[in-house]
Amino acid sequence: MEGNGEFREKRWQALVLLCSAQFVVVLDASIVNVALPSIGKALEFSQASLPWVVNAYVLTFGGFLLLGGRTADLLGRRRVFMAGLALVGVASLAAGFAATEGQLIAARAAQGLGAAIISPAALSIVTTTFSDGAERNRALGVWGAVAGSGGAAGVLLGGILTDGLGWEWVLWVNVPVSLIALFLAPRLIAESRAEHETRAFDVAGAITVTAALSILVYALVDATDAGWGSSQTIGLIALSVALLAAFVAIELRSAKPLVPFSIFRIRTLTGANVVGLLVGASLFSMFYFISLYMQQVLGYSAIHAGLSYLPLALVIMAAAGIASQLVTKLGYKPVLAAGLMFIVIGLAWFSRVSVGGSFTADILGPSLFAAAGLGFAFVTTTIAAVSGVEENEAGLASGLINTSQQIGGALGLAVLSTISISRIEDLAPTGAPGDEALTEGYQAAFLGGAGIALLGFVLTLILIRGSDSRAHMELGKEAASEGASA
């Protein structure tokens, strides 16, 4: 790492910068939700096309994460991070000036591509900048707090900007953030890459896995409209599976693979990615269904719904900070298991929302449990996924856990939306559904999410090695004692 001593002193300032960039990445997935009605009216979107303002971002973000992580390892993490920032800034500017639905969807896709470059590069910089153990746990606690609260903050900020300045500003807000981050990055972050690897790039592997993930995300996010049993959904999932099989074959034969499968010999890394996928599947849709319940059943305005997320965002931040300290004292396995149990309790409680409900009775209590669980689980899956990984594969490990969470989110939203819609249509087969039908549909989705989180809890106990967790705890204690003696 170039200029290691000089940048070592600035590592906590660098963390603020990296977390700010990740906050924007998470924010961009949710900030447009509240603005969708205004966007649809201004650009004359059809009802069928409007969800693609969100989906276009999710599609390219989920599809290119692995490629972004490996590119950061090979070409330089700071360089790739800055390239992603530049792309997000330009795409956000173009999106705000979009005059047609096609232009906006294309710009949102470019935003997602930039995010897929930023996110694993930023996380791998955190991983390589901070020493494994207590110091990295603290850094990842801050990372988890900021990233975990981004979804809730996006809903609030989206409502404020849309009502106050216009829908364009939910997109343009990224431009000054990107410019400031581009200015600060060379001053706070040292360049680093996989020094002992040649820059040979696995083009065939990159194309097949990116195409496979993009097609899979597309199939999942469009499954609600196309139908799970439709030829489109089945055909696209089959194509994705075929491309993933081709990717595996290519990687096994490649001298310099995009994803060296030897990394999956680290059982805890593999377990963390499986659990991370289930955490994403259970929680990504939670924000979606809470928003619908508040606005469609309880009659909240966009601003009111956004403000209702404040307790949730604050608890996520607090829980992430507490989790980073508990991991050092207890290891990551018990903290992750506790987080998933909190999620189960929160979502099971949400499954009891009522037609004549209120914020205090139906939203606040379960929000606090789910938020605490998200803070615990997000931090610990990330720590477990990057612990014990060689520095030259930090970007790859970061890309993997990001991909698992994102694919999990898309899968969970698609499956739970189908469950919700099926229940609503059963109760209201013709005409617009009433509050009773909507509420029961949301109840079914929340209960399904609780089931997914419960599976994550069981797999945490099975797949996350207790010996790895205890070794990480001992490493943290050693680092703390060395710091005290110094």
N, C-alpha and C positions, 0 to 999 in steps of 0.2 A: 504494500500500500504506500503510495507516494506521500511524502511529507507527513508520515504517521504521527510523529511527536507534535508537530504544529496543530494538526487537526484533532488530535486526541483531547486537547484541552477544550476544544469547541464542540465535543460530541453531544452535550445536552442541548446546546443551541441548535445543532444539526437535527436532533430528534424533534424539536418543535417544528422545524421546517418540513421534515419528512411526514410527521403526523398531520400537518396542515394540508399537504398534498393528498394524503390518504383520505382525509376528511372530505375533500372536494370530490374524490373518486366515489365515495359512498353517498355523499350528498346528491350527486348528479343522477343517481338511480331513482331517488325519491322526490327531488325538488320539483320536478315537472308535474307530479300527480295532481296537485291542487290547481295548477295552471291549465290542465287539459281542456276544461270547458271554454276558457278564453282563447286558447290556441285553436281549438276546433272551429270556433266562430270566426276568428280573424282570417284563417287560411282555408276556410270552407272544407274542412276534413269531413269525410264520410264517417259514420259511426264505427264501421268495420276497420277503417284505417287508423283511427285515433290511438288505439293501444300501441301502435307501432312507434309512437314517439318514445315510449318507454322500452318496448321490446327491441328496437334497433340498437339501443345502447347495451342492453343486457346480452344480446346476441354476440356482438363483436367483443365485448368485455369477457364473457365466458369462453368464447372460442379461441382467443389469442393469448390467454394468460400463460400457458405453458411455454409458448414461443417467446413471450416477453421475458419470462424468468431466465430461460436459457441464454437468450441474446445478451442479457445483462451480465451473466457470468463470463461470456466469451468476448464481448466487445467493450466492456467497461461499465460498471454499474452507475456511476455518476453520469457518464455520457448518455446512456440509454434513458436514465431518469429524466434528464433535461430534454431529450428528444420527445419523450412522452408529454412533458409539460408544454412544450411548444405546440405539439399537435392538438392538445386539449384547448389551448388558448385560441388557436386559429379556428378550430372547429366550432368553439363556443361563439366566437364573433360571427362566423358565417350562419350559425343556427339562429341567432337573434335577428339577423337581417333576411332570413328566409322569406320568400314571397309565395311559395307553393308548398304543398304537403310533401312532394318529392324532395325538394331542397332541404326541408327540415329533417326528414327521416334520414337522408344521406349524411347530413351534418351530425346528427345524433349517433349514427354508426361510427363516424370518424372520432367522435368524442369517446365512444366505447373502446375503440382501438387504442387511443392515447391512454385511457385508463388502464387497459391491459398491459401497457408498457410501464406505466408509473408504478402500479401497485406491487408487483413482485420485485421490481428494482429497488423500491423504497424499503420494503421489508428485508430484502437481502442486505442492504446497506446497514440497517439496524442490527441485523444478525452478525455482520462482520465488524461493526464498529464497537459493539459492547461485548465484554468478556462473558463467556458462558457462566451461568450461576446467578447470584443475587443481583449483580448489576444489570445483566440482560433481562432478568425477570422484571426489574423496576421499569426498564425501558419499554418492554413489551406490555407492561401494565398500562403505561401512558398510551401506547399505541392502541391497545384494546379499548381503552376508555374513549378515545377520540373517534376511532373507527366505528365502534359499537353504537355510539350516540349519533352518528352521522345521519342514519335513516330517520330518526325521530326529528332531528334538527332540520332536515330537508323539508319535511311536511310543514313545519312552523315557518321557516324562512320563505318557502314557496308561497304560502298564503300572504305573508306580509309584502313581499315584492310584487306579487300579482295584483293585489288590491291597491298598493301604494304607487307603483311605478309602471306597471304593465308586464305582460307575460314575457317580453323579450329579456327582462332583467334577471329572470331565473336562469338564463343562459349566459348573459353577459357578465354576471357576477364572477365567473371563472377567469375572465380576462385579466383583471388586475392581480388576482391571486397568482396566476401563472407567471406574469411578468415579474412580480416581486420574488417568487421562488426561483426563477431563472437567474435573477441578479444575485441572489444569496447562495445558490448551490455551489458554485466554484469557490466561494469564500469560506464555506462551513464544512463541505464534504470532500474527503479525499477520494481520489480515483482508485478503484480496485477491480480486479478481474481474476479469473482462474489462470494464474501465472504459469502453471506447469502444463497447460493444455494448449495445443495448437488451435488456431482459429478456424479449423476445418468445420464447415457447417453442414449439418445433416438436412439438406434441402428436401429430399423425399419424405423423411420423417416429419419435418415441420409442416409440409403441405398436407399430408394425410391426417395427422392428429388435429391440426387446426380445422380442416374441413369436417372431420368427424365430430369434433366438439361443437362447431358452429351449427351443423345440421341437426345434432341432437338437441341443442338449446332451441333452435327454430321449431323443431317438432314438438317440443314440450310446451313452449309458450303459445303455440297456435293450436294445441290439442283441444282446448276448450271450445274453440270455434269450429274446427274441422271435425272434431269427434274422435274419441280414442280408438274406435273401431273402424275409422275411415281408412281408405286406401292410402291417402296422403300420409297420415300419422304412422301407420304400420310400415309403409314403404320407406319413409324417411328414417325411422328408427332402425329398420333393417339395413339401410345404406350406411348409417352411422356405425352400426356394429361391424359391417363388412370393412369399412375404412379403418376402424380400430384394430381389427384383426390384421389388416395389411400393415398398419403401423407397427404392431408387435413383430411381425415377420421382418420388416425393414430394420427395426432396432436390433434384433438378434443377429443380423448379418452385418450391421454397420460397424466400422472401426471406431468412429467417433459419433455415437448415437446422441440424439437430442435428449432422450431420457435413458440413461444407463440403468437397466432394471436391477442392477446390484444394489441400488439405493433402497429397494423394497425389502432387502434382507434385514434392514433395521425395523424390527417388528413394531416398535412403538410408533415410528413414523407412519407405517402403513395403517396401524390402528387409529392414529390421530386423524388421518385423512378420511377414513371411513366414518368416524364419529363426527368430524367436521362437516361432512356431507349431510349427515342426519340433523345436526344442529341447524345448518342452513335450511334444510327442508322443513323443519318444524317452526322456525322463527321468521323466515323471510315473508311468509304468507300472513303471519300474525299482524304485521303493520297494515297490510292490505285489508284484512277483514275487520280490524278495529276501526279503520277509517270509514269503511262502508257502513258499519253498524252505527257509528256516531252520526254520520251525515244522513243516511237513508232511513234509519229507524228512530233515532233520538232527535233528528232534525237540527243538528249542529251546523253552523256556518263553517266555511273553510278555516277562518281564523280561530274560531272556537275549538275546532277539531285539532288544529295545530298546537294551540296552547295546552290542550289536554295531554299532549305528549311530553310536556316539560318534566313532570315527576319521573316518568319512565327514563328520559334521557339522563337526568341527574343521578338516578340510582344505577344506571349502567356505568357511568363514569366512576362513581364511588365503589361499586362492586369490582370493577376492573383493577382499581388501585389496591383494594383489599386482597384480591386474588393473587396479585403479583407478590405480595408479602407472604401470604399463606403458602404459596408454592415453595418458597425458600425454606419455610419451617416444616412443611408436611409432605412436600413432593407434589407433583402435578396430578397424579391419579386420584387421590381422595378429593381434591378441589374440583376436578372435572366431574367426578361422579356427583358431588353435591350440587354443582351447577345444573347438571341435567335433571336432577330430582326437583330443583326449584322450577325449571322450565315445565316439567310434567305438572306440578301443582298449579302453576300460573295458567297454563293452557286448559287444564281440566276445570279450573275455576271459570275461565272465560266461556267454557261450553255451557255455562248456566246463565248467560245473558238473557234478559227478558225484554218483552215488548215495551212495558212501562218502566224501563230501567232508568238508572241515574248514574252520574259519573262516580259518585262515592261507592255505590252498591255494586256496580257492574264493571267498572273500568279501573278505578284506582287500585284496589286490593290485588287483583290478578296481575296488573301491570307491574307492581312492585316485585312480585315473585318472579315473573318472566324476565324483568330487567336485571335482577340480581343473577338469575341463571345465565342470561346472555353475557353479562360481564365476566362471570366465572368461566364459562365455557369457551368464550372467544379467546381469552388470554391463554388458557391452559392448552387448548388444542394447538394454538400457534407455537407456544413454548415446546410442547411435545413434538411437534412436526419439524422443528429446526434444531432440537437438541441432539448432540452426537453426530451432526452432519459435518463433513469436511468443508472448509471454507470455499473450495473451488466448486461446490455444489449448492451453495447457499441460495443462489437465484433459482435453481431448479426446485429445491425444497420449498421455497417461498411461493413459486408458481404453482406447485402441486396443492398446497393447502388453500391458496386462493381459489384455484380451480375447483377443488372439492366443495368449498363453501358456496361458490357461485352456481355450479351445476346442481348442488343440493337445493339451493333456493329456487331455481327454475323448475326442478322436478317437483318440489313440495308445492309450489304455487299451482302448477298444472294439475297435480293429483287432487289437492284439497279444493281447488276451484271446481273440479268436476264433481266431487262429492257434494259440495255446497249447491251447485246448480241442479244436480239431480234431485236433491231433497226439495229445493224450491219448486221445481217443475212438477214433482209429485203432488205437492200441496196446492199449486196454482197452475194447472195444465193449460189453461186459456186465460188470456188477459194479463194485465200487470199484476205482479204478486203484491200482496198486502204485507203489513209489518210482521204478522204472525209467520207467514211463509219465509220471509227474508231472515227473520231471527232464527228460525229452526235450521235454515240452511247454514247460517254462520255458526250455530251451535255444533253442527255436524263437522264443519271444517276445523273448529278449535279442538274438538275431541279427537279427530284424526291426527292433528298436530301433536297432541299429548301422547298418542300411541307411538308416533315416530320418535319423540324425545325419550320415551320409555325404552324403546329398542336401543337408542343411543346409550342410555344408562347401562343396560345389560352388556352391550358390546364394549363399553369402557372397562368394565370389570374383567372381561375376557381377553381383550386385545391389547390393552395398555399394560406393559410389563411393570410390575411392582418394583422389580430390581432396578430398572432404568429410572423410575420415579425416585426411589431412595438414593440412587447414585447422584442424581441431579440435586437432591436436597443436601447431600453431604458436600457436593461441590460448592453450593451456595454458602454453607457454613464455613468451609475452608476460606473462601474468598472474603467472607465477612471478618473472620479472625485475623487474616493477613492484613486487611484494611485497618483493623483496630490496632494491631501491633505496629504498623507503619506510622 
